[in-house]
Amino acid sequence: MGDKDKLISDEPVEAGLLSPKNARKQEQTSRGPWYMASGFLLFWLLLFFAVVVPLFYRLPAAMTIEDASKGVFIAERAQGNLYEFDKIGPKVVGSDGNENKTVQFLLKELALIEANVLDEYFDIEIDLQIVSGSYIHWTMVNMYQAVQNIVVKLSPKNSTSDTYLLVNSHFDSKPTSPSAGDAGQMVVTILEVLRVMSSTKQTFEHPIVFLLNGAEENPLQASHGFITQHKWASKCTVLINLDAAGSGGREILFQTGPNHPWLVNYYKANAKHPFATTMAEEIFQTGILPSDTDFTIFTKYSKLVGLDIAQCINGYTYHTKYDRFDVIPRTSIQNTGENVLSLVRGLSNATELHDPEAYASGHAVFFDVLGLYFISYSQSTGVILNYAVAGATIVLIFVSVWRTASVSNVSTGHIVGLFILILVVQIIGFVLGLGMPVVVAYLFDMYGLSLTYFATPALMIGIYVFPSLLGLSLPSFIYMKLQRSEKISFAHQLQMVLHGHAIVLAILGIGITYYGLRSAYVITWTLIFYVVPLTINLLTTLHDRGFSWTGVVKIVQIVPFLYNSYLFYTFLVILSAMMGRFGRSTNPDLIISALNALGTILAMGFLIPLINVFRRPSMILFALLAVSALSIYTASSTQLGFPYRPKTNVERVPYLQVRRTFYEYDGSVSKEDSGYLFNFQDRRGPAPLKGTKANLTGLVGIEADCAKYMMCGYPLYDHRWVKNRLKGMWLPRETPVETPSVPTFELLNKTVLEDGKTVRFEFRAEVTDHTSVFIQPYEDVAVTNWSFPIDYIGQQTTYHIYFAHGKDNTALSFFIELYKPDGDFDVPVCQVGVSHHFIGDEGDELSQKFAKSFPSYAALVQWPTSYRQFTY
């Protein structure tokens, strides 16, 4: 560079005071070299991996037995309990593992805790509840018999408080799972918190009830039994619910209240390692995720309010045989334990427990900042803040545009017209930034290649993030390349490009706030960190000194970049694993691509246009395009894009070994067959199993059968199997399936009642620990009364009674009363289907051989089932 060029480049001169030719020359020479643009983008990528990722996985040092005298949570002790818990194996309701071994293990540990209670400070009571009941859950009657709850009450000596704090988790499991993560980690956390609270000299006002419930996976039965029938339930006013959708890592607060923001304040004051976001709460409460917790039951069937907290990292092992002790680090147990212990201490002294309803005041907006700090405020404050920031953004941008017009010696009308054009360009960029990753996801799914990121999450950068950056930056690049204004400087026009993005976000924030979503906070705080540098630039001469204004923008944008990338990384870590059990009906890649795109737009929306500060920004666009193309090729054509790996990223393959028998009205058998009923959990379905040793020849969909038979004519296991029945698949088998037994199902009595138009059927069914009864009246027949919840009558065309037992396997006896206008009961009036599930049994020899033929990356969940359908 010559001396003359240096003089032009180094002297900050307002563009409006130079001739147009000299102004443009000055801007060109002040733009950075093209290779610095790659360094600019690399900086943000390195910042993500150097700051966001380590903080996301950061865990505290684990306390050991030597620290016990300090009155702190001891992860070493809890981990020892978890080891013993894991050794028991699967803990399915009704199994010996759940009803005997686990209950005995927990009672033994509680006896040791009771023996070391500081008697001069505390009273402790241990109660084993065996409870039966029923309620309507989703589309079925959820009926339970003799499930078990272990309930412990710890009270301060001579306590006068008649309101209790409830701390809940569950010890039962899904079939095949040792359940170290879901929810063994939470169970041993409760044991250790109770151990510390009962053996440490301290004071608290309210008694604490610790509930270890034995039937959550069934689903949500034991919590219903406790809250509706236990002697202490009516005095519990606040809840800490602990569950898991992963194994190891940090636990997230994802539901609060409802309508009690003071609870969030206690979390803020007491949680030592905060991890929470309003956005998670709103996503979970849409019901789109394939999970639920006891929190739903407690808040529905009582006045309890509280906090719902769950493990969420490494959801790949969730509900599989790989949910083991060895995948949960001691530091993760320490993290959870320190948070729960502090929350228990805080809430057990909370004045609000006396009358929580007096403090009900709407929802809260809350979020942690990289696990370092926690921010919360009321929803009403959030609404004001959202509108105020959006308004301030628009006003300051107008001031900036007006000032640009002034220093450029053009009319305000001219500059406004130009800004409207730029705004349209940015809207197009926003749409492309969101749309290009979604298009990639759609195309992958169209060719049967969904979930390519499942085992290789880094592929998301190339197949979703880079296309989003390309779409976000391309329109503004083209505009800046083609613009020919001799009066308005390149730097000012680039500034208006950022203004355009801010206007898009402001409008979006206003709309989301108006719709009532608290997640609008994400946009608001993103805008705050654009308003701040804009204000600084307007209050100084930086606004009009070439590209000088970009320095403040880059520095301040570090904050929203870190937060937004952290927030969306959180959701991607949680939801990517969840997509492996999201079902076949929905393309999960649309969700993952959209999250990547939104995270990219919010984290990089004000940064990616700044590539135009450098010469030849087209090089960056070509690089983004090249990396995207290479990543798409890698994901679609190499082993890296194959979703599954043994143990760590498994394909979930649940199926039933089924023997079906259909009876006519006269008792004759009209059909009898056997086969395997599959309920594939992810979008790819059976496709990944083709070409393996598993012989799936003859596998067909059952949708056609759903139009012919009640509930498709198959023993659909639970409400989720019923929901997904149209995607179920059947593999016929010539050799009949041999079930361990054939439980009886009897019609005891058929009585026509006095009105002559109602008939009463009385049945008795021998049961396995999981039994379902399906009832379908004929079109001209209606159920008027029965043994099950009356409110369920009329809700479905086919009724589903889901029955499970714990300690007591007494037969299920029930009656149904059916009304028929013509009173003719010598013809069929209803169909009844009964399925008996033999969970934990490996099946006959042929079934075992079939199971062994599956590849190592397939996590099987299967058992023998008998299904009989009767006509009455």
GITA-V52282 format. One line per field, one symbol per residue. ss: DSSP state (a for helix, b for strand, c for the rest). phi: phi as a letter, one per 40 degrees, with the letter a starting at -180 (. if undefined). A space follows every 10 residues. Layout:
ss: ???
phi: ???
This chain:
ss: ccaaaaaaaa ccccaaacca aaaaaaaaaa cbcaaaaaaa aaaaaaaaaa aaaaaacccc ccccaaaaaa ccccaaaaaa aaaaaaaccc cccccaaaaa aaaaaaaaaa aaaaaccccc cbbbbbbbbb bbbbbbbccb bbbbbbbbbb bbbbbbcccc cccbbbbbbb ccccccccca aaaaaaaaaa aaaaaaaaac cccccccbbb bbbccccccc aaaaaaaaac ccaaabbbbb bbbbcccccc bbbbbbbccb caaaaaaaaa cccccbbaaa aaaacccccc cccaaaaaaa ccccbbbbbb bccccccccc ccccaaacca aaaaaaaaaa aaaaaaaccc aaaacaaaac cbcbbbbbbc ccbbbbbbaa aaaaaaaaaa aaaaaaaaaa aaaaaaaacc caaaaaaaaa aaaaaaaaaa aaaaaaaaaa aaaaaacccc ccccccccaa aaaaaaaaaa aaaaaaaaaa aaccccccca aaaaaaaaaa aaaaaaaaaa aaaaaccaaa aaaaaaaaaa aaaaaaaaac aaaaccccaa aaaaaaaaaa aaaaaaaaaa aaaaaaaaaa accccccaaa aaaaaaaaaa aaaacccaaa aaabcccaaa aaaaaaaaaa aaaaaaacaa acccbcccbc bbbbbbbbbb bbbcccccbb bbbbbbbbcc ccccccaaac cccccccccb bcaaaaccca aaacccccaa aaacaaacbb bbbccccccc ccccbbbbbb bbcccccbbb bbbbbccccb bbbbbbbccc bbbbbbccca aaccccccbb bbbbbccccc cbbbbbbbbb cccccccccb bbbbbbbbcc ccccaaaaaa aacccccbbb bbbbbbbbbb bc
phi: .ccccccccc ccbcdccccd cccccccccc cccdcccccc ccdccccccc bcccccccbc cccbdccccc gbcbcccccc ccccccccgd bcdgcccccb cccccccccc cccccbcccc bbbbbbbbcb bbiaacbfba ccbbbfcbbb bbbbbcdgcb cbbbcbbbab bcacdgccgc cbbddccccc dcccccccbb cabacbdbbb bbcbacccbf ccccccccbc ccccccbbbb bbaababggc bbcbabgcgb cccccccccb ccbcaaadcc ccccccgccc aabcdccccc bacdbibbba cacgcccdgb cccbdccbcd ccccdccccc dcccccccbc ccccadccbc agcbbaacbf gcabbaaccc cccccdcccc cccccccccc ccccccccfb cccccccccc ccccdccccc cccccccccd cccdcccgbc gccdbbdccc cccbcccccc ccccdccccc cccbccbbcd ccccccccdc cccdcccccc cccccgcccd dccdcccdcb cccccccccb ccdbbfcdcc ccdccccdcc cccccccccd cccccdcccc bcgccbcccc cccccdcccc cccbdcbccc cccccfcdcc cccccccccc ccccccbbcc cccbbdgcbc ccbcabcbbb bbbcccgccc aaabibbbbd cbccfcdccc gccccbcgcb cbdccccbbc fggbcccacc ccccdcbcbb bcbccdcccd abdcbbccab bccdcgbbbb bbbbbcbccb bbbbbbccdc bbcbaaccdc cccgcbcbcb bcbbbbcbbd ccbabbbbbb dcgcbcbdba bbbbbbbbcg ccgccccccc cccccccccc baacabbbbb bb
